[in-house]
């Protein structure tokens, strides 16, 4: 490819004996992680690199030699590139640079949601001026910053309430020690509150590690039947205290699959805890394991609880999200449990879904692969889909 501002021969041309400035520059802008679009004063596109293709949603051959006019903003296919070339047509723009050249602006798009920092450079070449737009996609960076802010706000809110209660419980304990030997209720209150606090802190830390891709997994062949049996046995103590029947059903005697025992224990325990928490007295929670097919097993956690409204299902696995009816039953909660569950299961090569009917109960379904080759090689953070 020959760049518009030079007439030198590039290494890709026949009989080129040595690299030229043109070839080096072409290699440079082709390999940039930022998007690059080059066009002439007539707004005719001369060059588009790979990252720019992804940002504008067009292949280079679809826009090379295409003249971009403001009217093209009405064409969905060329809408983004037109708004980049003519920023005043974009939904929201913020000028960053003070001087005319290079011009640096931030552009915000609603559909799809994008935040781009666009630097425009004017090059006065012998063949005539050309314009180079360097496009940095800051969408993920902005999302991370917003998430961090939300993280801090929710952390402060969630930690303040149990910390206040914990402080009151032990302050009262200190006063009562002198005159009242029977302090069981106060101690119990302090212990319950401290456990809630510890769970909130753990959820926040786990979510932060998941987002950073540093949660860490140690897979090993494990009897999943024994693992779930142990989890249910521990949960039966809480179920009995709440007057709820907890059952575990499976027709499989033993099944060895590759899992991280600690992480799967956290995920399944989280689902069982939620089921117990939102099921009224004399209700039922059932856990079962079956083979879905030759490649996957299916774990189900069902309850006869309050259920989940249909409008909440879609956002259920989003960070900090809690269903509207859940907030009325349990005012506290980090809203991170199902986000953590989803990431654990997805990083095991499985999936998690939910079926619910308000007032009648909820069932969560987990699938896990039997074959270790189906487990992702790289840890990933999964947002709500």
N, C-alpha and C positions, 0 to 999 in steps of 0.2 A: 504494500500500500504506500502511495506517495502522499506525503503531507502537503497541505495547500500552500504553505509559505516557503517551500524550497523547491529547487529544480535539480537537486543532486540525485544521483543514482543510489538506490538502497541495496542492501545485500540480498534482498529477495529477487532482484532483477537479474536477468541473464548477464553473464560476463562480469559481474561485480567482483573486483579483485580484493577489496577491503571494505570494512564497515565505514559508514559515513555518519555525519552528525544526524542526518535524517533518520537513519536506522536506529541509532542509539536512542534518540528522542521517542521514536515510535515504540521501541521496546519498553522504555520507561513508563509512558502513559498507558501502555497496554497492561503492564503488570501492576499498576497502582490498585490498591484496595478501594480507593474512592472512585466514583464515577467521573468520566471525562466525556464531554461533548464539545466538538469543534464545529463552528459554522462561520459562514462569510457574512459580509454586510447585508446581503440579500436574504439572510436567515435560511440559507441552504445548508443542510447538514453535511459535513465532510467526514466526520469521524465520530464513532461511539465505541467505548470500550466495554468489556464484559460487565463490570459492576454497574455501569450506567444502564445497560440493557435490563438488569434486574429491577432497578429503581423505576424506570419509565414503563416497564412492562412491554417492551418492544425489542425484537431482534434487530441487530445492526442493519441487516439487509432490508428491513422494512422501512427504515427512515433515512438511509444514506441517499444523498442527492434530493431528498424531499425538502421543499421549501415550507417552512413553518410560518403560518400567518395566524393572527389572533382568532380568526373564524374557526380554526381547527379545534379550539377549546370545546366546541359543541360536539366534537367527535370523541366518544368515550375512549377510543383506541389511542388517540393522540393528545388526550386531555392533559396528562401529567407533563409530557415534554413541552407542550405549548405553554403551560403555566411556569415551567422552569425558564424557558426562553423569554417569556413575557411575564415577569413576576407580579405585575399589578393585577393580573387576572386570577392569581391564587387567592384562596380564602383568607389567609392571614400571612402577612409578611412583616418582618422586623429588620430594619437596617442596622448592621453591626459596624460597618466601616464609616469613617468620617470623610475620607477622600473619594473622588470619583473612581480612580483606578488604583489597585483592583477594587472592585465593588464586592462587598460581602454582605449577604442578607440571609436571614432564616425564613424558611417557608414552611407553613403548617398546612397539612391536608387533612380533611375529614374522612373521605372515602377514597382509597384506603387511608387509615391513619398513618401519617408519615410526618416526621420533622426532618427537614433537610437544611444543611448549611451550604449555600451556593456561593462560590467565589468566581467572579467573572474577570478574566484577564484579556486585555486588548493587546494584540501583537501587530506591530506595524512592519510587515514584511515587504520585500522588494516587489512581490507580485500583488501587493495590496493588503489591507488590514484583515485580520481574522480574529475571531473571538473564541476563547477557551473557557468553558464552564467546568469547574471542579466541584463535584457534588459529594458531600459527606452525609451519609445516612445516620442521623443521630436519634432515630426512633427508639432503639433499644436502650441507649444511654439515658434518654429522657424517662423511659419506663422504669429503669433501675433507680434513678434519682427519686421519682415519684413513689416507688415502692419503699425506698429507704425512709422517706418522710412519713409515709403511712405506717411503716414499721415502728418508728419512734413514737408516733402519736398513739397507736394502739397499745404499744408496750407500756407507756406511761399510764394510760387509762386502765388497762387490765391489771397492772401491778399495784396501783394505788389502792383499790378497794380491798383486796385480800391483805395487803400490808397494814392498812388501817385496822382491819378486824383482828389481825394477828397481834398488833401492838396493844389493842384494847384487851384481848384475852389474857395476855401475859402480864399486862399492867394490873389487871384485876386479880390475877393469880398472886402477884407479889403482895397486894394488900390483904388478901384473904389468908395468906399463909400464917399470919400472926394469930388469927382468931378462929378460923374454920378448917378443921383437919380434912373435911370431906370436899376435895377439890376436883373430883373426877369429871364432872360436867364441864368445868372450865378448861381443864387439860384437854379433854376430848375436842372441845371447840377449837382450841389452839392447834391441835394436831390436824384436824380436818382442814382448817384454813391454810396451814402451812403446806399441806399436800396439794391443795388447789393452786397455791402460789408456785410450788415446784413444777407442777404440770404446765402452767402457763409459761414459765421461764424455759422449760425444756422445749415446748412447742415453738417458741420464738427462736431459740437457738437452732433447732432442727430445720425450721423454715429458712433461716439465713444460710445454713450450710448447704441446703438443697439448691437454693438460688445460685450459690457460688460454685455448684458442682463438686462440693467437698463433703458430702454426707458420708461417703465411704461404704463400700459393700464388700463382704467376704463370703463368697459363695462356696458351699460344700454340699456333697450328697447327704441328704437328711430325710428321715422318715417323717413326712408331712403329717401323717395320721397321729403319730405320737406327739408332734409339736402342737397340733391343734387340741389334742386331748388334754395336754398340760395347761394350755391357755384357758380352756373351758373350766377345768377343775379349779383353777385359781379364781375365776370369775364367779363361780357358784357361791362363794362366801358372800360377795356383794349382792348377788341375786337373792340369796336367802334373807339378808338383812332388809331388802326392799320388798319381800314377799312376792317374788317373781320366779316362775319356773324356768330353768335354763336347761335345754336339751342339746345333746350332740349326737348326730345320726350319720352313719356311713356304713356301706356294705363292703368297704375295702379294709382288709386286715392290716396291710402295710404297703407303703408306697414311697420309694426313694426318689426324690427329685432334687435338683440343685437350687438351694435358697440361701439367703443370709438369715439365719435363725433369729437373730436379734431384731432385724428390720421387719421380717414377716410377723414376728411376735408383736411388735409395736403396731403394725397395720391392723392385724386381726383383733388385737385387744382394744384398739381404738373403736372399731366398729361394734364390738360387743358392749363396750362401755357406753357408747351412744345409745344402743338399743335398750340397755337397762335404764339409762337416765331418762329416756322419753317414753317408757312403757309404764303405765299405771300399776298399782298393786293388783295382785292376782292375775297379771298378764303373763305372756309367754314369750320367750326368746329361744329361737332354734338355730343351731349351727349345723351345717351338713357339708360333706365332701363327696363329690362324684367325679367320674371321668367324663369330661366334655366330649373328647374324641381321642384319637391316638396321640395327638400332640399336646393336649392341654387337660388340666384338671380344673374343676369348678368348685369354689368354696362359697357357700351362701350363708348370710346372717340375716335372719328374719325376725320381726317382732310384731306385736299386736299393739303398738303404741300410737302416738298422735298422728303419724304420717307426715308427709311433706307436700305443701301446696304445689301444683303444677308449675306456677310461674317461678318457683325457686329451684326447680330441678336443674335447669341449665347452668346456674351459677354456683351450684352446690360445692364444686371442687375448687372454687376460686379462693385465693388467700383472703382471710379475714371475713369471709361471707358466712352469715348465719341465717337460716330460714326464718321467715317472719313469725311463724307460730312457735318456733323453738325459743325465741327471745322472751316470749311470755311465760314459758314454763321454767326456763333457766336463764336468769338475767346475766350471769357471768359466763365466760367462755371466750377463748381466743379466736375462734373461727378458722383455726389452722389445721385441725385434725384431719379433715378429709383431703385437704391439699397435700398433707404429708402422706396419707394413705395412697393417694393417686400416684405420687412420685415414687414411692417404694415399689408399688406393683408394676408401674411402667418400666422402671429400671430393672425389673426381673423379667422383662419381656412379656408381661401379661397385661391385663386390662381390668378396669373396675367400672361397674355401672350400677344403676339403682332403679327400682320400680316401687312406686308408693301410691297409696290412696289415703287422703286426709281422713283421720278419724278411725282408720282400720289397720294401719300398719305399714311397714316399709321392709323391703328386702334389698340388701346389697349383694352384688355378685362379683366375685374375684375369679379371674382365670390366671393360671400359672403354667408355664411350659414344663414339659417333662424332659425335653431335650436341651442340654446346656448351650447348644449352638444357636438357640433362639433368644438367648440373653444378650442385650446390647453390650458391645465392647467398651463403650464410653458412657460414663455417667452424664445424664442430661436432666435439666430442670424442665418439667412439663407444666405449662400454664393450663388454665381451663380451655377446653376445646369446644 
